[in-house]
């Protein structure tokens, strides 16, 4: 999509979402001002291995620090007949107590149009744009570097009902990302996707979907070589099913194959399976539990690995203690295994021997545990708190870390 056209459409969509139309307002129209304050302490801000210190930010830079984030924004929803316009504009200001070089200002802009034409054709047009500080868990450099990211996303999708059981659907999507740090700019990307499929829904509500997806990725600030390409093409074929066997359970599953090809760096091509299974269980109105298991495939810019096979298992319990108090938890395990040969074929064997375990294909185990609570103090006032632990074990010490964090926030909706 042409960048100028994208900017024009974004402006129109945001303005249309925020400015009331000439039609009479529906009683469900909502326009609100939101404000929030968040405090967080992280004992390992840069996600460093045990014993490592963030010396690039100064000789006395601590491993842990606390920060405060103040946010203000506008949330809007406008109904015009069967059309619904939504908008969410939030600006935030984050300041650290000791590591002031990480201070940053960010924003989150979102606009949407839930459209409908007749009774058989409907869909969504969504636009989002964010600016945020990139975390240090997977952003690994010998010397930690601050990096602000600008991410923008467009998505247009539609569904056409052929009859009571069959429907056709499709979507167009564009994602872009730009990095502020010079060392990360070769990782800037533009990704365009097109998707089409068919859905069959039984009388009992079980849905079966078959879809195809084609993606084209470009890295505008990268020079194409046999080691590292500046573009790729990817094709996915996927089958999905959603089933609700009983009133308190919902099951969903998907399986697909992903094939990525590069024009020059052909050693980075891959073809592999992915899939997901999810079970949502609500035995009572107060308790819920969601179990997810998935296998993901993702490309990796690494000299010794082409892509990651990631298997994730997670349990997410929720307890509605009262009508105003909710407790959430998370137990998650991820296993990431590097696949492919990367650029190994082009690297001198002597150099490989000198690099030792740094030249090995990465294998990692990641563990996450968290518990939090949200309290609706009044109709427009809520508070929340969360404790979280993250740990990554890797066959390469450079990628290992352990970190604990504690956060508290207060939100008011005017």
N, C-alpha and C positions, 0 to 999 in steps of 0.2 A: 504494500500500500504506500502510495506517495506520501512523504512526510508532511508536505504542506496540506494535502487533503486531510491527513490524520489530525493535524492541529486544528483545522477549521471545524471538522466534525466534532472534535473534543470540546471546542468552545461552544458550539451550538448546543450540544447535549448537556453540558454543565449549565448554561444559561437557561435552557428550557426546563431543566430540573429545578432551578432555584427561583425562577420568576413565575408567579401565579399567572395562569392563562385567563382568557376572557370568559371561559365557561364558568358556571357557578360552582363553588367549592362543594365537594362531598363532605359529609360529616366525618369521614375517615381520614381526611387530609391532616397531615402532621408536619409541623415545622418547629424544630426545637434547637436550642443552644445547649451544647454539652461542654462541661468542664471537668477536668480530672487532675489529680496529683498522685504521682507514683514514687515510692522510695524503694530502692533495691540495693542489696549488698551481695557482691560476688567475691568469693575468696580467691579466685584465679581468673582475673579479668581476661587475660590473653590465652587461656587454655593451654598453658605451658606444661611440659613434662615436669615431674618432680625434680626439684633441685635447680631448675632454670629460672633466671631472673630477667625481667624486661628492661635490659640495660639501654636499648635504643631510645627509650623515653627519658633517659637520665639515670645517673648512678644510684639515686635513692628512690627510684620508682618502686612502689610496693606491688606485690602480686595481687593483693585484694584491695577493693575500694567500694565505696557506696556512691550512688548517684540519685539525683532527683529529676523527674520529668514532669513538666507542667504542660497540659494540653487544653486546647479550646477549639470548638468546631461547631458546625451547623449540620443538622440532619433533617432532611426534608422528604416528604412523599406527597405527590399531587396526582389525584385521579381526574382524568378527563374522559368520561364515558367508560369504555372498557380498557382504555389505555392508562398505564400507571407509570409516572415519572418519579425517580428516586435520586437523591443526592446525599453525599456525606463528605464534608470538607473539614479536615482536622489538621491543625498545626501544633507541633510540639517542640519543646525546648528542654534539652537534657544537659545537666551540669554535674561533673564529677567533683568529689571532695578533694582528692589528691592528684589524680591523673588528669589535669585540666586540658591536656592536648587532645583528649577524647571528647571534649565538649562539642555538641553539635545541635543544629536546628533541622528539623525534618517536617514532613507533611504526608498526608494521605488523602488523595482526592479520588472520589468514586461517583459515577453517575450511571443510571440505568433506565431503560425503557422496556417495560413488559408490554408487548404489543399483541394485538389480536385483530384478525381480519375474518369476519364471519364467525361461524362456530367450529370450523375445521382447521384453520390456519392460525398459529400463534408462535411466539418465541420471545427472545430477549436480545437487547443490544446493551452491552456493558462496557464501560471504560474505567480504568483505574490508573493512577499514577502515584508513585511513592518515592520519597527520599528518606534514606535511613542509613545508620551506621552498620556496616557489615560485621558480623561476629567473627571470632577468631578460631572457632572450632575446626572448620575446614579451610580457612584462609591461612595457610601455613607458609611462613617465611622465617628464615634464620633470625632476622630482626623484625619484630612486629611493626606493622605500618597501619596507620589510620586510613580507612577507605570508606568514603560515602558513596552510596549507590543510588542511581536514578533508574527506576524500573517503571515501564509503561506497558499496559496490556489493553488490547481490543478484543472483543468477542461478539460475534453475531450468530445467533442460532435460531432455527425454526423447526416446527413439527407440523406435518400435515396428516390429518386423520382420514384414512381411506374409508374406514367403516368402524364398527364398534370394537373390532379386534386388531386391525392392522393400521400401522402408521409409518410414515417415512420421516426421517429427520436428517439434519445436516448442520454444519457450522463452519464459520471462517474465523480464524484467530491469528493475532499478531502480538508477539511479545518482544520487547526490546529492553536491553540493560546497558547502562553506561557507568563505568567506574571512575571515581575521582582520582585515585592514586595512579601515578604513571605506570608503576610496575604491574598493575592489573588491567590496563587498557587493552592489551591483546586479547583479553577475555570478554570484551564487549561483544554483544551478539544481537542479531535480529533473526527471529524465527517466525516463519509463516506456516500455518497449518490449514488444511481443508479436510473435512470429515463428512462422511455420508453413511447412512445405515437404515435398517428397517427394524421395527418392533412389532412383536405379536403379544397381545395380552389376553389371557384366558378369562373365562367367566368368573373364576375365583380370584382374579387379580394378579396372578403370576405373570411376570413379563419376561420375554426372551428378546435379546437384541443381537444383531450381527452388524458390525460396522467396519469400515476401512478408513484409514487416516494416512495422509501424506504430508510430510514436513520438509521444509527447506531452511537450513540454518546458515547464516553468514556471520563471519567475524570481521567487521570492517577495518579494524586496526591491526590486522595480522597479515603477514606475508606468507603466501602459500609455498610450501616446500614438501619434499618427500617425508620430512619428519613431522610436520605440523601443518595441516591444511587450514584454509580460511573459509571453507564451506563444506556442507554435507547434504545428502538427501536421505530421508528416512521414510520407510513404509511400515505401517502397522495394520494387522488384521486381528480383530478382537471379538469374542463372544461373551455375552453377559446374561445373567439371570437374576431376578429378584423375586423372592417367595416369602409369603407370610403364612406359615403352617398353622399357627394358632394366634389368638389375639395378643398374647404377650411376647411373641418372638417374631423377629424379622431376619431373614437370611438373604445374603447377596453374594454372588461369586462372578468372577471373570477370568478368562484366560486368553492370551494373545501371543503373537510372535512379532518381534521387532527386527527390522533389517536396516542397517545404516551403511551408506557407501560414501567414500571420499574420492575426489577426482585424482589427487596426487598421492596423499599419504594412505595408500591402499592397505598398509599393514594395520591401520586403525579401523578397518571395516569390521562389522560384527553382525551376527544373526543369532538371536536367542529368544527364549520363552520368558514371559512374565505372567503374573496372575495375582488375584486377590480373593480372599474369603472373609466375610464379615457376618457376625451374629450379634444381634441386638436383643437383649432380654430385659423385659420390664415385668417382673413377677407381681409387683404391687405398684400403687401410685407413688410410693416413697422411695423405692429402690430400683436401680437400673444397672446393667452391666453390658459392656460392649467388648467383644473379642475380635481382633483383626489379625489376619495372617496374610502376608503378601510377599511377592518376589518381584523386585524391580530391576530394570536394566538401565544403566546410565553411562554415557561416555565420560572418559577421564583423560585430562591432559597430563600424562605422566610418561616419562621416557621408558618405563619398564612395564607399563600396564595400559591396555587399550580401553577397558571398560570395567565397571563394577557390577557384580551380581550381588544384590542386597536382599536378604531375607529378614523380614520384620515380624515380630510377634508382640502384641500389646493387649493389655487389659485396662479398661477404663471404667471404673465403678463410679456411680453417683448416688448420693443419699440426700433426699429432700427431707431434712430433719423437721422443718416446719414450713409453712407457706412462705416464710421470709428468709430461711437459712438453708443453704445448699452446700454440701461437701463433695468435692471431686477428687479423684485420685488417678494415677497413671503408673503402670508398671510396663516397661518396654525393653525388649532385647532386639538388637540388630546385629546381623553378621554380614560383613562386606568382604567379598573375595575378588581380588583383581584377576582379570582374565585377559587373554591376548598377549602379544609380545611387545607392544609399543614400538620403541625404536631400537630394541636390543640388537636387531640384525645389523644396524649401522654403527654400533659402538664397539670400539676396540676391546678385545677380550682382556687385555692387560688393565685397562681402565676399569672394566667391570670387576676384576679381582680386587683392585684397590678400593673400590666403593663398598665392598662387603655387603652387609645386610641392607644398605641404602639402595642397592641395585635389585633387591628382591621384589617380587610382586606383592603388593600390599594385601594383607589379610587383617581384618579388624573385628573386634567385638565391642559393641556399644551398649551401655546400660543407662536407663533413665528411670528415676523414681521421683514422684512428686505427689504432694497432697495440698489441697487448698480449700478455702471456704469463701463463700459469697453471702453477704448479709444485706438484705433489702431493708434498710433502716426506716425509710419513709417511701412514699410513692415515687419521689424523684431523687432520692439519695440512697446510694449503695456503697458498701465497703467490701474489700476482698484482701486476702492474704494467701501466700503460697510459699512452701519450701520445696526445693528441687535439687536433686543430685544427678550429675552426669559423669560417666566414666568411659574412657575408650582405651582398650587394650589392643596393641598393635605389634606385629612382628618387627616393626621399625620404630625404635624409641622416639624418634622425632615427632611422631604422630600421636603419642600417648598423652593423656591428661586425666585429671580428676578435678571436679569443681562442685561446690555447693553454693546455693544462692537462696536468699530470703527476700521476698518482696511484699509490699503492702500498698494498697491504692484506695483512693476515695473518689467517687464520681457523682456529679450533680447534674441533673437534667432540668433546664429551665422551661 
